[in-house]
Amino acid sequence: MADLGGPEGNTRLTSTTAVLLVGLLALEGVTILFIRPLISMHVFVGLMLIPPVGLKLASTGWRFFRYYTGSRPYVLRGPPNILLRAVVAPVVVASTLVVFGTGISMLFVHPRNGTLVGLHKVGFVVWLASTGVHVLAHLSRVARAAPADLRPATRLPAGPLRIGLVGVSLAAGAVVAAAAFHLATPWLDWVRVH
């Protein structure tokens, strides 16, 4: 993360990754509305989200780390809003880990395991509320920062590398989803029968 353009490069990487995530999460949201007929797409997109979510957590974690370890450029940029930093962000991160952790875990247990399904659903509700606040709070900054590396006039050093990282996270997501999708067979069969 250090050679990706400092605080502004970090903002651009985080914002571009956020745009990708909003698109994939919107698709995942459609599958939730029609979960039975779209269960296979739900699983595939959920698996595909893992690397981009990891990239977003890494880029925001890097900003957090650099700010709190006293890196001058990050300190000069200032801290995030106290409410977002102290309340919303921890809930977003924790609920993200719950949703993805339970979702992945469900691939390894029998479909009738109601505990994991229940935790997955509760985690999702908490995640949806906290992420909604998070997205709304950062919407204008993301709209400005995400496309900046695509315009030559506003490109910073390492712009192509940042865009490449987002592309690689998407490609890695497709590989993860394709490689692990077979684990969902018991769930797909169970949904077809029940």
C-alpha positions as CSV (number, residue, x, y, z in Angstrom):
1,M,0.0,0.0,0.0
2,A,2.9,2.3,0.6
3,D,3.7,2.9,-3.1
4,L,0.2,3.5,-4.2
5,G,0.1,7.3,-4.0
6,G,0.0,8.3,-0.3
7,P,-3.3,9.3,1.3
8,E,-4.9,10.5,-2.0
9,G,-3.9,7.3,-3.7
10,N,-5.3,5.3,-0.8
11,T,-8.6,7.3,-1.1
12,R,-8.8,6.5,-4.8
13,L,-8.1,2.8,-4.3
14,T,-10.7,2.6,-1.5
15,S,-13.2,4.5,-3.6
16,T,-12.7,2.5,-6.8
17,T,-13.0,-0.7,-4.8
18,A,-16.1,0.6,-3.2
19,V,-17.7,1.2,-6.6
20,L,-17.0,-2.4,-7.6
21,L,-18.4,-3.6,-4.3
22,V,-21.6,-1.6,-4.7
23,G,-22.2,-3.2,-8.1
24,L,-21.5,-6.7,-6.8
25,L,-23.5,-6.2,-3.6
26,A,-26.5,-4.9,-5.6
27,L,-26.4,-8.1,-7.6
28,E,-26.2,-10.1,-4.4
29,G,-29.1,-8.1,-3.1
30,V,-31.3,-9.1,-6.0
31,T,-30.5,-12.7,-5.2
32,I,-31.7,-12.2,-1.6
33,L,-35.1,-11.0,-2.8
34,F,-35.5,-14.3,-4.8
35,I,-33.2,-16.6,-2.9
36,R,-34.7,-19.9,-3.8
37,P,-34.5,-19.6,-7.6
38,L,-31.3,-17.6,-7.4
39,I,-29.5,-19.5,-4.7
40,S,-26.7,-20.6,-7.0
41,M,-26.1,-17.0,-8.1
42,H,-26.2,-15.9,-4.5
43,V,-23.4,-18.4,-3.6
44,F,-21.3,-17.6,-6.7
45,V,-21.5,-13.8,-6.2
46,G,-20.9,-14.2,-2.4
47,L,-17.7,-16.1,-3.1
48,M,-16.8,-13.6,-5.8
49,L,-17.0,-10.8,-3.3
50,I,-14.3,-12.2,-1.0
51,P,-11.2,-10.7,-2.7
52,P,-12.7,-7.3,-3.4
53,V,-13.9,-7.1,0.3
54,G,-10.4,-8.1,1.4
55,L,-9.0,-5.3,-0.8
56,K,-11.4,-2.7,0.7
57,L,-10.6,-3.9,4.3
58,A,-6.9,-3.7,3.5
59,S,-7.0,-0.2,2.0
60,T,-9.1,1.2,4.8
61,G,-7.0,-0.7,7.4
62,W,-3.9,0.9,5.8
63,R,-5.3,4.4,6.2
64,F,-6.2,3.6,9.8
65,F,-2.7,2.1,10.5
66,R,-0.9,5.1,8.9
67,Y,-3.0,7.7,10.7
68,Y,-2.6,6.1,14.1
69,T,1.1,5.4,13.7
70,G,1.6,9.1,13.0
71,S,2.4,9.2,9.3
72,R,2.6,12.9,8.6
73,P,0.7,12.9,5.2
74,Y,-2.1,10.8,6.8
75,V,-2.2,12.9,10.0
76,L,-2.4,16.1,7.9
77,R,-5.3,14.7,6.0
78,G,-7.1,14.4,9.3
79,P,-9.1,11.6,11.0
80,P,-12.4,10.3,9.7
81,N,-15.6,11.7,11.3
82,I,-15.6,10.5,14.9
83,L,-19.1,8.9,14.7
84,L,-18.1,7.0,11.6
85,R,-14.7,6.0,13.0
86,A,-15.8,5.0,16.5
87,V,-19.3,3.6,15.9
88,V,-20.1,2.8,12.3
89,A,-16.8,1.4,11.0
90,P,-16.4,-1.2,13.8
91,V,-20.0,-2.4,13.2
92,V,-19.4,-2.5,9.4
93,V,-16.2,-4.5,9.8
94,A,-17.6,-6.9,12.5
95,S,-20.8,-7.5,10.6
96,T,-18.9,-8.0,7.3
97,L,-16.8,-10.7,9.0
98,V,-20.0,-12.3,10.4
99,V,-21.8,-12.3,7.1
100,F,-18.8,-13.7,5.1
101,G,-17.7,-16.0,7.9
102,T,-21.1,-17.6,8.3
103,G,-21.7,-17.7,4.5
104,I,-18.4,-19.6,3.9
105,S,-19.0,-21.8,7.0
106,M,-22.4,-22.8,5.6
107,L,-20.6,-24.4,2.6
108,F,-19.1,-26.9,5.0
109,V,-22.2,-27.9,7.0
110,H,-25.5,-29.6,6.3
111,P,-28.1,-27.2,4.9
112,R,-30.4,-27.8,7.9
113,N,-28.0,-26.1,10.3
114,G,-30.3,-23.4,11.4
115,T,-27.8,-21.7,13.7
116,L,-25.5,-20.6,10.9
117,V,-28.4,-19.6,8.7
118,G,-29.8,-17.5,11.6
119,L,-26.4,-15.9,12.3
120,H,-26.0,-15.2,8.6
121,K,-29.4,-13.5,8.5
122,V,-28.9,-11.4,11.6
123,G,-25.4,-10.5,10.5
124,F,-26.8,-9.3,7.2
125,V,-29.4,-7.1,8.8
126,V,-26.8,-5.4,11.0
127,W,-24.4,-5.2,8.0
128,L,-27.1,-3.7,5.8
129,A,-28.0,-0.9,8.3
130,S,-24.4,0.0,9.2
131,T,-23.1,-0.2,5.6
132,G,-26.0,1.9,4.4
133,V,-24.9,4.7,6.8
134,H,-21.3,4.1,5.7
135,V,-22.1,4.3,2.0
136,L,-24.3,7.5,2.4
137,A,-21.6,9.2,4.4
138,H,-18.9,8.5,1.8
139,L,-21.0,8.8,-1.4
140,S,-19.8,12.2,-2.6
141,R,-16.1,11.5,-1.9
142,V,-16.3,8.2,-3.7
143,A,-18.0,9.8,-6.7
144,R,-15.1,12.3,-7.0
145,A,-12.2,9.9,-6.2
146,A,-13.1,6.7,-8.0
147,P,-13.0,8.0,-11.5
148,A,-9.9,10.2,-11.0
149,D,-7.3,7.7,-12.1
150,L,-9.2,7.1,-15.3
151,R,-8.8,10.8,-16.4
152,P,-5.2,11.6,-17.5
153,A,-5.5,15.2,-16.1
154,T,-6.1,13.9,-12.6
155,R,-4.1,10.7,-12.6
156,L,-1.6,10.3,-9.8
157,P,1.5,8.1,-9.8
158,A,0.6,4.4,-9.5
159,G,-2.9,5.1,-10.9
160,P,-2.7,2.1,-13.3
161,L,-1.5,0.0,-10.4
162,R,-4.5,1.0,-8.3
163,I,-6.9,0.2,-11.1
164,G,-5.0,-3.0,-11.7
165,L,-5.4,-4.1,-8.1
166,V,-9.1,-3.6,-8.3
167,G,-9.2,-5.6,-11.5
168,V,-7.1,-8.4,-10.0
169,S,-9.4,-8.5,-7.0
170,L,-12.4,-9.0,-9.3
171,A,-10.6,-11.7,-11.4
172,A,-9.5,-13.4,-8.2
173,G,-13.1,-13.3,-7.0
174,A,-14.2,-15.1,-10.2
175,V,-11.5,-17.7,-9.7
176,V,-12.4,-18.2,-6.0
177,A,-16.1,-18.5,-6.9
178,A,-15.5,-21.0,-9.8
179,A,-13.1,-23.1,-7.6
180,A,-15.3,-23.2,-4.5
181,F,-18.8,-23.3,-6.1
182,H,-18.9,-27.1,-6.0
183,L,-19.1,-26.8,-2.2
184,A,-22.6,-25.4,-2.5
185,T,-24.0,-28.6,-4.1
186,P,-25.7,-29.8,-0.9
187,W,-27.4,-26.5,-0.5
188,L,-28.5,-26.3,-4.1
189,D,-29.9,-29.8,-3.9
190,W,-31.7,-29.1,-0.6
191,V,-33.3,-25.9,-2.0
192,R,-34.5,-27.9,-5.0
193,V,-36.1,-30.6,-2.9
194,H,-37.5,-28.3,-0.2
